[in-house]
Amino acid sequence: MKVELLWFSGCPNGQETDARLREAVSLAGVDADVVLVEVTTPDDAERLRFRGSPTVLVDGTDPFAQESDPVGLSCRVFRTPDGLRGAPTVEQLVSVLRGAA
C-alpha cells in the first residue's frame, strides 16, 4: 500500500496529521510507509490535484476529497466526530487504511 502525506510549509496541521497517520498505519496493521510530499507551487498543486494541506493519499486516492473541493495551496479542514478540524482523527485514518487494504 502506498500512503502519502501532501503538505505545504504554510499549514500548521501537517505535523499533527503525520503523527496521526503513522499511528493509524500501525493500528491498522497495514504494510505501508508514510511518504511526505511537499507541495510548493500552484502548478504542483494543480498537477497533484492537491485539495489543501494536509492531504492524505492512499494508493493515489484522496479518501476525504469531495469533487467540489478546490485545488490549491490552502489549509484544509476535515469533518470529524468533533466538528471541523485541521486533521482527520486516528480512527478515521485507520478506517480508510483498512478499507483500502
N, CA, C and O of each residue as an XYZ file, in Angstrom:
404
protein
N       0.852     -1.176      0.000
C       0.000      0.000      0.000
C       0.896      1.237      0.000
O       1.886      1.296      0.729
N       0.547      2.205     -0.808
C       1.289      3.464     -0.880
C       0.496      4.536     -0.133
O      -0.654      4.818     -0.471
N       1.124      5.132      0.890
C       0.485      6.166      1.695
C       1.346      7.420      1.624
O       2.524      7.401      1.982
N       0.744      8.505      1.160
C       1.459      9.770      1.030
C       0.740     10.860      1.827
O      -0.487     10.888      1.919
N       1.536     11.741      2.391
C       1.005     12.925      3.060
C       1.528     14.132      2.310
O       2.722     14.429      2.344
N       0.620     14.832      1.626
C       0.968     16.043      0.892
C       0.715     17.238      1.801
O      -0.300     17.295      2.494
N       1.639     18.190      1.795
C       1.533     19.342      2.686
C       2.291     20.522      2.073
O       3.056     20.361      1.122
N       2.065     21.692      2.630
C       2.905     22.830      2.274
C       3.313     23.546      3.542
O       2.631     23.449      4.562
N       4.413     24.258      3.487
C       5.045     24.791      4.695
C       4.201     25.822      5.431
O       4.455     26.067      6.610
N       3.222     26.429      4.801
C       2.397     27.429      5.467
C       1.262     26.852      6.296
O       0.516     27.608      6.919
N       1.111     25.532      6.319
C      -0.010     24.907      7.024
C       0.449     24.338      8.366
O       1.424     23.589      8.421
N      -0.248     24.691      9.445
C       0.156     24.213     10.767
C      -0.300     22.787     11.088
O       0.053     22.266     12.146
N      -1.065     22.148     10.218
C      -1.644     20.842     10.549
C      -0.886     19.648      9.981
O      -1.278     18.505     10.218
N       0.172     19.885      9.252
C       0.924     18.802      8.638
C       1.569     17.870      9.647
O       1.490     16.651      9.496
N       2.204     18.419     10.671
C       2.887     17.583     11.662
C       1.906     16.721     12.443
O       2.162     15.540     12.677
N       0.801     17.299     12.839
C      -0.199     16.535     13.578
C      -0.758     15.398     12.716
O      -0.929     14.277     13.196
N      -1.036     15.688     11.463
C      -1.548     14.656     10.566
C      -0.502     13.575     10.342
O      -0.841     12.393     10.290
N       0.753     13.958     10.210
C       1.821     12.984     10.040
C       1.857     12.018     11.232
O       1.915     10.803     11.043
N       1.822     12.551     12.442
C       1.852     11.704     13.642
C       0.628     10.792     13.695
O       0.753      9.603     13.991
N      -0.543     11.336     13.414
C      -1.768     10.532     13.434
C      -1.742      9.453     12.355
O      -2.174      8.323     12.584
N      -1.233      9.812     11.181
C      -1.193      8.859     10.077
C      -0.249      7.703     10.391
O      -0.567      6.549     10.103
N       0.898      7.998     10.972
C       1.850      6.943     11.339
C       1.253      6.025     12.407
O       1.436      4.808     12.355
N       0.544      6.602     13.368
C      -0.135      5.793     14.376
C      -1.214      4.924     13.729
O      -1.361      3.751     14.073
N      -1.961      5.498     12.801
C      -3.039      4.757     12.135
C      -2.494      3.593     11.310
O      -3.096      2.520     11.285
N      -1.362      3.792     10.634
C      -0.749      2.705      9.859
C      -0.417      1.546     10.793
O      -0.667      0.386     10.464
N       0.138      1.857     11.941
C       0.471      0.819     12.914
C      -0.774      0.117     13.433
O      -0.817     -1.112     13.484
N      -1.790      0.885     13.821
C      -3.020      0.311     14.361
C      -3.787     -0.502     13.326
O      -4.400     -1.516     13.660
N      -3.754     -0.060     12.071
C      -4.484     -0.760     11.014
C      -3.784     -2.053     10.608
O      -4.387     -2.925      9.982
N      -2.504     -2.170     10.967
C      -1.769     -3.378     10.624
C      -1.505     -3.535      9.139
O      -1.445     -4.654      8.629
N      -1.347     -2.410      8.440
C      -1.089     -2.472      7.005
C       0.407     -2.326      6.741
O       1.138     -1.732      7.533
N       0.840     -2.872      5.628
C       2.229     -2.780      5.218
C       2.399     -1.518      4.380
O       2.181     -1.526      3.169
N       2.790     -0.443      5.042
C       2.934      0.833      4.334
C       3.883      1.740      5.087
O       3.933      1.727      6.317
N       4.623      2.519      4.347
C       5.419      3.598      4.902
C       4.729      4.895      4.507
O       4.130      4.986      3.436
N       4.815      5.887      5.366
C       4.247      7.195      5.056
C       5.320      8.016      4.345
O       6.406      8.237      4.883
N       5.003      8.465      3.134
C       5.915      9.285      2.348
C       5.412     10.722      2.388
O       4.257     10.993      2.063
N       6.286     11.636      2.789
C       5.935     13.054      2.833
C       6.239     13.704      1.492
O       7.316     13.515      0.925
N       5.273     14.474      0.992
C       5.430     15.159     -0.289
C       5.110     16.633     -0.067
O       3.967     16.995      0.213
N       6.131     17.478     -0.194
C       5.905     18.914     -0.035
C       5.429     19.500     -1.362
O       6.050     19.294     -2.405
N       4.331     20.223     -1.306
C       3.771     20.901     -2.474
C       4.190     22.365     -2.351
O       3.869     23.026     -1.364
N       4.908     22.869     -3.360
C       5.500     24.199     -3.215
C       4.971     25.253     -4.175
O       5.153     26.447     -3.937
N       4.320     24.835     -5.255
C       3.874     25.813     -6.242
C       2.421     25.552     -6.638
O       1.930     24.432     -6.494
N       1.736     26.576     -7.132
C       0.389     26.351     -7.647
C       0.354     25.316     -8.769
O      -0.613     24.563     -8.885
N       1.395     25.271     -9.592
C       1.451     24.267    -10.664
C       1.530     22.854    -10.086
O       0.877     21.937    -10.583
N       2.340     22.686     -9.023
C       2.404     21.383     -8.349
C       1.038     21.016     -7.785
O       0.601     19.872     -7.909
N       0.367     21.976     -7.170
C      -0.955     21.722     -6.583
C      -1.933     21.252     -7.650
O      -2.698     20.315     -7.424
N      -1.912     21.885     -8.784
C      -2.812     21.506     -9.876
C      -2.463     20.110    -10.408
O      -3.348     19.278    -10.606
N      -1.193     19.866    -10.634
C      -0.740     18.580    -11.177
C      -1.087     17.428    -10.230
O      -1.477     16.349    -10.676
N      -0.943     17.661     -8.921
C      -1.202     16.621     -7.926
C      -2.664     16.569     -7.468
O      -3.031     15.719     -6.656
N      -3.503     17.485     -7.991
C      -4.905     17.598     -7.553
C      -4.945     17.773     -6.036
O      -5.728     17.126     -5.340
N      -4.096     18.652     -5.546
C      -3.889     18.934     -4.125
C      -5.047     19.760     -3.593
O      -5.211     20.922     -3.963
N      -5.840     19.165     -2.733
C      -7.051     19.804     -2.222
C      -6.806     20.545     -0.922
O      -7.739     20.826     -0.170
N      -5.565     20.854     -0.666
C      -5.211     21.606      0.526
C      -4.360     20.778      1.464
O      -4.271     19.555      1.351
N      -3.737     21.483      2.394
C      -2.814     20.855      3.325
C      -3.479     20.671      4.684
O      -4.065     21.599      5.241
N      -3.375     19.461      5.198
C      -2.726     18.273      4.668
C      -3.666     17.445      3.794
O      -4.884     17.479      3.970
N      -3.095     16.712      2.861
C      -3.851     15.764      2.039
C      -3.237     14.389      2.207
O      -2.025     14.224      2.075
N      -4.060     13.413      2.495
C      -3.629     12.029      2.622
C      -4.045     11.294      1.349
O      -5.206     11.339      0.943
N      -3.086     10.623      0.732
C      -3.382      9.793     -0.426
C      -3.100      8.336     -0.071
O      -2.035      8.009      0.454
N      -4.051      7.480     -0.359
C      -3.889      6.043     -0.162
C      -3.971      5.402     -1.539
O      -5.016      5.413     -2.191
N      -2.854      4.849     -1.961
C      -2.748      4.299     -3.314
C      -3.212      5.313     -4.365
O      -3.914      4.972     -5.318
N      -2.797      6.576     -4.162
C      -3.078      7.628     -5.126
C      -4.444      8.278     -5.028
O      -4.750      9.191     -5.795
N      -5.276      7.819     -4.091
C      -6.635      8.348     -3.947
C      -6.775      9.113     -2.635
O      -6.293      8.674     -1.591
N      -7.437     10.256     -2.705
C      -7.727     11.066     -1.520
C      -9.073     10.620     -0.960
O     -10.112     10.993     -1.505
N      -9.080      9.824      0.126
C     -10.334      9.283      0.644
C     -11.235     10.325      1.306
O     -12.395     10.036      1.602
N     -10.722     11.519      1.539
C     -11.501     12.562      2.202
C     -12.000     13.628      1.229
O     -12.705     14.550      1.640
N     -11.651     13.520     -0.038
C     -11.972     14.563     -1.015
C     -13.417     14.492     -1.477
O     -14.004     13.420     -1.624
N     -13.955     15.660     -1.697
C     -15.240     15.832     -2.367
C     -14.915     16.429     -3.737
O     -13.975     17.213     -3.865
N     -15.672     16.069     -4.739
C     -15.401     16.565     -6.096
C     -15.389     18.096     -6.149
O     -14.674     18.685     -6.959
N     -16.169     18.726     -5.301
C     -16.265     20.186     -5.324
C     -15.143     20.886     -4.544
O     -15.050     22.113     -4.582
N     -14.295     20.133     -3.843
C     -13.200     20.741     -3.084
C     -12.235     21.440     -4.041
O     -11.865     20.878     -5.072
N     -11.828     22.663     -3.700
C     -10.907     23.386     -4.584
C      -9.505     22.784     -4.538
O      -9.121     22.138     -3.562
N      -8.757     23.006     -5.603
C      -7.367     22.598     -5.696
C      -6.517     23.836     -5.494
O      -6.795     24.883     -6.079
N      -5.469     23.728     -4.661
C      -4.588     24.876     -4.483
C      -3.833     24.838     -3.177
O      -4.009     23.935     -2.359
N      -2.986     25.841     -2.998
C      -2.173     25.965     -1.793
C      -2.993     26.652     -0.699
O      -2.979     27.875     -0.563
N      -3.689     25.849      0.057
C      -4.501     26.369      1.159
C      -4.504     25.339      2.273
O      -4.142     24.181      2.065
N      -4.915     25.770      3.456
C      -5.104     24.822      4.542
C      -6.448     24.135      4.338
O      -7.358     24.683      3.715
N      -6.551     22.946      4.865
C      -7.730     22.118      4.647
C      -8.377     21.784      5.980
O      -7.697     21.716      7.004
N      -9.677     21.578      5.972
C     -10.379     21.102      7.162
C     -11.067     19.783      6.845
O     -11.404     19.499      5.695
N     -11.268     18.981      7.891
C     -11.876     17.668      7.770
C     -13.087     17.589      8.674
O     -13.088     18.141      9.775
N     -14.115     16.904      8.212
C     -15.278     16.637      9.053
C     -14.914     15.489      9.981
O     -14.578     14.397      9.522
N     -14.978     15.732     11.277
C     -14.679     14.704     12.274
C     -15.874     14.597     13.215
O     -16.772     15.438     13.161
N     -15.904     13.577     14.079
C     -16.988     13.477     15.053
C     -17.076     14.692     15.986
O     -18.124     14.957     16.575
N     -15.961     15.426     16.113
C     -15.936     16.615     16.966
C     -16.105     17.914     16.189
O     -15.838     18.992     16.719
N     -16.546     17.819     14.942
C     -16.714     19.008     14.109
C     -15.560     19.162     13.134
O     -14.771     18.237     12.941
N     -15.466     20.329     12.522
C     -14.401     20.585     11.548
C     -13.068     20.759     12.269
O     -12.959     21.503     13.244
N     -12.054     20.049     11.761
C     -10.721     20.098     12.349
C      -9.680     20.147     11.233
O      -9.983     19.870     10.072
N      -8.454     20.502     11.600
C      -7.367     20.606     10.636
C      -6.717     19.294     10.268
O      -5.831     19.256      9.415
N      -7.153     18.202     10.911
C      -6.595     16.879     10.617
C      -7.671     15.832     10.871
O      -8.495     15.997     11.770
N      -7.673     14.761     10.089
C      -8.599     13.667     10.390
C      -8.173     12.977     11.683
O      -7.010     13.048     12.081
N      -9.110     12.318     12.326
C      -8.790     11.590     13.551
C      -8.021     10.310     13.216
O      -8.034      9.839     12.078
N      -7.361      9.767     14.218
C      -6.673      8.488     14.035
C      -7.685      7.430     13.607
O      -7.393      6.612     12.735
N      -8.864      7.441     14.210
C      -9.887      6.453     13.875
C     -10.326      6.567     12.425
O     -10.515      5.550     11.759
N     -10.494      7.789     11.923
C     -10.856      7.976     10.520
C      -9.757      7.441      9.601
O     -10.041      6.807      8.585
N      -8.517      7.698      9.964
C      -7.398      7.229      9.158
C      -7.303      5.706      9.175
O      -7.058      5.090      8.138
N      -7.492      5.096     10.339
C      -7.482      3.635     10.423
C      -8.573      3.058      9.518
O      -8.344      2.079      8.807
N      -9.727      3.656      9.550
C     -10.848      3.179      8.743
C     -10.533      3.212      7.238
O     -10.813      2.250      6.524
N      -9.955      4.315      6.764
C      -9.647      4.392      5.326
C      -8.510      3.445      4.953
O      -8.502      2.894      3.852
N      -7.557      3.252      5.851
C      -6.452      2.332      5.563
C      -6.944      0.892      5.505
O      -6.554      0.135      4.616
N      -7.790      0.518      6.437
C      -8.330     -0.843      6.424
C      -9.243     -1.066      5.223
O      -9.290     -2.161      4.662
N      -9.961     -0.029      4.838
C     -10.841     -0.138      3.674
C     -10.080     -0.291      2.375
O     -10.598     -0.862      1.415
N      -8.861      0.211      2.334
C      -8.044      0.129      1.125
C      -7.197     -1.138      1.081
O      -6.666     -1.503      0.032
N      -7.075     -1.803      2.223
C      -6.198     -2.998      2.288
C      -6.820     -4.193      1.580
O      -6.222     -5.268      1.541
